[in-house]
Amino acid sequence: MNTPDRIETEVAVIGAGLTGSATAWELARRGHAVTLIEAYDVGHRRGSSHGTSRIYRRAYADPEYVRLTGLAGERWRELENDTGTALLRVTGGVDLGAGRDPEGIARLLAEAGVPHELLSPGAAAERWPFMRFEGPVLHHPEAGTADADAAVAAAVNRAAELGAQVLTGVRFTDAEPLPCGRVRLRTEGPEVTAATVVVAAGPWLPELAGRLGVPVGLPPLRVTQQQVFHFRSRDPDARWPVFVHTDGPQIYGLPSGGDGGSRPAVKVAQHDAGRPVTATARDGVVDPASRAVVTAHVRRWLPGLDPAPVSEASCLYTITPDEDFVLDRVGPVVIASPCSGHGAKFAPLIGQMTADLALGHTEPHPRFALRRFT
């Protein structure tokens, strides 16, 4: 199908990662005209939204995120039902380590009515003999994994079925505010004019925000290159939970899905270390220091894994100073950056919140508003 030279739309969404695709799906299912603009192919691996396995969990040391994870879980099921695609896999989750405060998180889950249990190290070892434990262990059964690759593809395909126009291989270059209040977007393809523009460009956001009239330095984002490693499970029948272990470095893990190869594997990575980069200048080279930290953790705490990685990759974090998200509107531009390494689990909910901002139906969530930086 030929793409016209000029497109008129109600909402233009820049970026077809988890946030952009979920936003386009939400807008299209409400009957709004939406154009989704992606510089690469849908599902590309240059940013932050690729991979077959991301953690979904309810365990947060913050009651607001506990609440939002519940809403996100409902929205994941809506996306599954609307697209006919299985996206969430429930595995249960464990939180451990003195720096993680399992007992404190357990109190917050109890207040929110989230099923959970606090286990002794011995009881946890009986349940998961392929892991080692010290101190109290929090288990909550609602945790699991989300398939980011499948979620992006399902949301984009369904949005297109509902009438969204999807432009791939089209790079946004500049924007011009028009006297009528609309915005003209110049791209390396067609010219797109929209009443509202959603910029959901992930780690490219710091480079693009200024071109859309967002004040320089807002939001204050730092992009880092992270590493993930996949380790073969010694017992292919072992049922691994997702886990977050903070005892020194912040280590997380989850079943690898297809990213770990054809045999069962577990993805393990360090959350709190990354090298500053830009989205356009990252080199994709895995940091050997990170590999050493993660491999040492596997040797000490995860005897059920072969400590030699069978696969490894880099990805990008886009981090705010407080690690809260950015969801706000500046004139006709909505900034959507559910970032800081923990936004994937909220993707369909973020799509709903971003669509509400784009349509002017709601004020920004106070935790995620730009004014907190000024």
N, C-alpha and C positions, 0 to 999 in steps of 0.2 A: 504494500500500500504506500502510495506517495505521501510524503509529509508536506503540508502547505508551507509557504514561505512565512506566513503570519498566522498566529493563533491567538484568538480571543478566549479568555477563560475566566472563571470566577476566582479560582485559587490555583496558583502555581506552586508546586513543591519541588525544591531543589534538593536532590539526594534521594536515592531509592534503597537506602539501608533499612534497618529495622524500624527506625522512627518514620522516615519518609514513606515507606511502603504502608505502614500501619495507618498513617495519617491519610494517605490517598484512599485506602480502603474505607476508612471511616467516612470521609467526605462523599465518596461515590455511593456508599450504601444509603446515605441520607438524601441522595438525589442531586447533589451539587456538581457543577462542572469543574473538573480538576485536571490539571496537566502535570504529570510527574516527569521531571527532567533528571536524567542520570548521565554523568560524564563517561561512565564505562558501561559494561554489560550488567544486567541485573544479576546479583550474586557474586560480583567480583571480590577478590581477596586482598584488595589494597588498603582497606579501611578497618572498621571495627565490628562489622555485622556478619562476617562469614563464620562458617563452622557448623558442625552438626550437633554440638553439645554445649549448652550454657546452663549455669546453675539457676534453678528456680527454688526459692526458699522463703520461709516466713520469719526466720530467726534474724532479728535486727535488735541492736541495743538502742532502739529509738522507736517510741510508740507510733509515730506518724508513718514510718516506713512499714511497720507491722501492719497497720491499717491499709496502706496502699498495696502491699503484696496480696492481701485478700481480694481487693478489687481487681488487681491484675490477673489473679487466677481465674476469676469469673470471666474476664475479657478474653483470656486465652481460650477458654472453652467456647466462647461465642465465635472467635475466629476459626476454631476447629470445625464447629457446626456449620458455619457459613461457607467454608471452603471445602469441606469434606476431607480434611487433611489432619492426620494425627501429629500433634506438635509437642505436647507435654508428656513426659514419661515419669511416673511417680516412683521414686526409689527410697524415700526417706532421707533424712539428713542428720548429721551430727556436728556439734560445735564443741570444741575442746581447747584446752590451753589456758594458762593463767591470764594471758593478755586478752583472751576472748570473753571471760567472765560468763561461763555457762549458767551459773546460778542467777545472775542478774538478768540475763535474757529470758530465763525460765519464768521469772516473776512478770516480765512484760508480756510474755505469751499467755500466762495465766490471766492477767488482767484483760487481755483481748479475747479470751475464750478460744485460743488456738491449741489444739491437742498437742501434748508434748509429754515427755518424761525425763527426769533427771536420774542418771545411772551412776553407780560406782564404777571405778575402773575394771573391777573384776566382772561385773555384770555386763559391761560393754564388751569386754574381751570374749565372753561366752557367746555373745550375739554376732560379733564381727571378729573371728579369731585371726583374720589376716591383717588386723591393725593392732597397734600397741597404744595403751592409754595410761595416763597419769592424771589424777585429780578427777573432779566431777565431769560427766559427759552429758550434754544435752542432746536428746533425740526428738525430732518432730517429724511425724510420718508424712506430712503434706509436701515435703521437699522433693525435688527431682530435677530433671533436665528438660530444657527446651531446645528444639532443633531450629537454630537461627537460619540456616540455609533454606529449609523447607518453609519457614514462616515468611521470609521475604518473598520467595517465589509464589506462595499461596496468596499473600496479600496483594501482590502486584497483578497476578493473573485475575483474581476476583475483581479488583478495582477496574481492570480493563473490560471484563465482562459486563460490569455495571455502567460502562460508558466513559471511564477515565481514559485520557490520551497519555500514552507512555512513550517518551522520547529517550532512547538509549544511544550512547556514543555521542551525546550532545553536551558540550561543556558550556556552562554559564560564564560570561565574560564581564558583563557590566549591567547596570540598571539605571533607569532614568525616571524620576517621578514626573507625572504628567499633571497639568493644571486641573484635570477632572478628578484627581485623587487616585487614579490608577497608576500602575507601575509598568513600564516597558522594560522587559528583560532582553538583553542582547546575548545571543549564544553563538556558538560555531555552527549552528543550524538555523532553525526558524527563529523569528522574532516573536516573543510571547508577551502579551499584554494581559495583566491580571488585576483584579481589585485588591487581592491580598497575596503576598508571597510568603511561603513558609521556607525557611532555610534550615534544612535538616542534614547538613553536610558533614556531620561528625568531625573528624580531625581537620577537615578543610575549613571549618567554620572560622577560625581566627584569620584565615587568608581572605575569606569572602565577605565577612560581615561589613567591613568598611565600604565595600562596593555597593552595598544595599542601604547606605545611609545610617547604619548603626554607629553610635559614637565610638571613636577609636579607644581601644582598651576595654570595651564592654562587649561581652563579658570577659573577665580576665581568665583566659584559658591557657593551660599548659599541656602540650602534646608530648607523650612519651611512647617509646617503643618497648613493648613487653615481650616476654617469651613464654611459650607453653610447651610442655613436654608430655609425651605419651609413653607409658610403661606397661609392658605386657603383664597380665594377671597370671600368676602361677597356676591358679585353679580356674579354668575357663567357666566353671559353674558358680563361682563366687558372686554373690549379689552385693555389689559395692554401693554404699550410700554416697551421696554428695557430702563433702565435709569442709569445714573451715577450722584451721588449727593455727592459733596465734600463741606461740611460745618463743619469742624472739621474732623471726620473720613471719609475716602473714602468709600462710600457705593455704591454698584451696585445692580441692580435687573433685572429680566427678567422672562417671563412666564416659569413655571417649566417643562413643558412637562411631560413625564411619571414619572420623578423623584419625583414629588409632589403627586403622587397617582392618583386615577381615577377621582377625582373632580378638577376643575380648581384651581391652586395655583400659587404663585409667589416665585421664588427663590431670596433671599436677603442675601448678605454677605458683609463682610468688606474686602477691598482689601489690606489695608496697615497695617495689623497686622497678625503675625503668629509666632509660636514657632519654633526655630531652631531644626531640626531633621536630620536623615539620612533616605534614602529610606528603608534600611533594618531594622532600629531600631524604626521607628515611631510606636506609640501605637494606633492611630486611635481614641483616646478619645477626644470628643468635648470639647473645652475650655469653661467653664461656663462664663468667663469674656467676651468672644466674643459673646456668646449668649445674654448676658445682653446688650451689646452695640447695637447689631442688633435689638433686641426686642424693645429697647428704641427708636430707629430710626423709626421702624414701627409704634409705638404708636403715635409719634409726627407727622410724615410726610405722613403716608400711611393709612388713616382711612378706606380705602376700603378693608383692610386685617384684619382678625382675628389675634391679636398679639400673639397667642399661636402657636408655631411652630408645624406643623403636621409631619414633618420629618426633619432630620438633618444628616449631614455626614461630613467627613473630606476628604481633598485632599491635594496634594503637589504642592507647587511652587518651581521652581528652578530659582534663582534670580541672575542676574549680577549686579555689582555695579552701572552701568548706566541704567539698565533696558532695554537696547537694547539686541537683540538676539546674538547668536554666530553661525555663518555659515562660516566655514573656512576649509582649508585643511592643514595637516601636513604630508608631504610625501604621502604615500598611504592611509592615514586615513582622512576622512571627519568628522568633528564635527558638529552636527546639534542640536542646542538647542534653539528653538524659545520660549523663556521662559519668566520669570518675570510676569506671570499671565495674559498676554495678547496675547499669541501666537496662541491660538486655532483658532481664526478667519482667520488666514493666512494659515491654514494647506495645502490646495492644491497648493498654490503659493510656500510655503516653500519646498514642494516636488519637484516642478520644479527647484527651485534654488539649492537644494541639489543634484539633479540628474545632473545638469549642472556642479557642482563642482566635482562630482564623475567621470564624463566623461572627465574632463579637458577642458570643453567648455568655461569656464568663470573664471574670477578672483573673489575673494570674494567681496561682497558688502562692501565698506569701513567702514560703520557704524557697521558691524557685524564681522569684521576681528579680529583675535586674537592680532594683533600687537597693537591695541589700549590699551591693558593692559601692554605692555612692554615699 
